[in-house]
Amino acid sequence: MTRTSILVDELHRAFDGDPWHGSSITHLLADVSVAQAMATPPAGIHSIAAIVAHMTSWVAEVTRRLSGHDAADPIEGDWPLPRATDQAGWLAMHLALANAMAHLTEAVAAFPEARWDDLVGDARNPALGTGVSFAQTVSGVVQHLAYHGGQIAILKKLVG
């Protein structure tokens, strides 16, 4: 397998496949109602909808980077406000995340195999995700999805 095919497979498993760690993002969100998505737990914990908006913005930012743009904060912001106020809005958020993942997967599939070890940005900035290779950046998105998937699984139990 090529590095590209491994990264595409990891993205698929994390988002809508069968990851070894548990449920994919798509599976976790499948039965979440708009009321559950928008429920805000105490102590400043992000809602499920906020996490979905956050994941969407970072998936789009990594796609921008793979497309040749300089690393930056996501265009919509690190934690954009969720747009869901009703079931249609919640479904639109699902679709936005799915579309962002499709664009990222296409960008990964088209990325030159010889460039995976090239660095994103020059200096290491953990908050911005720079100073690591393009391959590490894509693996980081997979880890990001798994991390927030765990949060969503816990929040589903908290909000019923």
C-alpha positions, 0 to 999 in steps of 0.5 A: 500500500502507498502512503496515500492509500493508507491515509485515505483508508484512515480517514474513511475508517475514522469518519464513516468506516469501522475504526478499531477504537470504536464507532466512526463519527458518522455512526456516532451522529446517526441517532443524535437529535437536534435537541441532543446536538444543541444541549449545552452541558454545564461547566463550559463543555461544548455541545455535540453541534459545536464539536461538529462545527469545530471538526468541519472547520479543521477538516476544511483547513487541512484541505486548504493546506494540502491544496497549497495554501499557507497554514492558518486558523480555519476560515470559520474559526476554531470553534464556529457557532453551530448553525443548527436551530432545527432538524433541517439545520442539524442535517445541514451540519451533517452534510457540511461535515460529510462534504468537508471530509469528501473534499479532504479525501479527494485532496489526500488522494491527489497529493503527490506521494513524494511530498508527504514528508514536506513540512507544513509551515516552518516553525513548530506551532502545536496550536496551529499544527505547523512544523510537521509533515503533510502526512502527520497533518492528515494523521492528526486529523484522523486523531482529531476525529477520534478524540472528538468522537469519544467526546460525542459518545460521552455527551450522547450519554449525558444529554440522553 
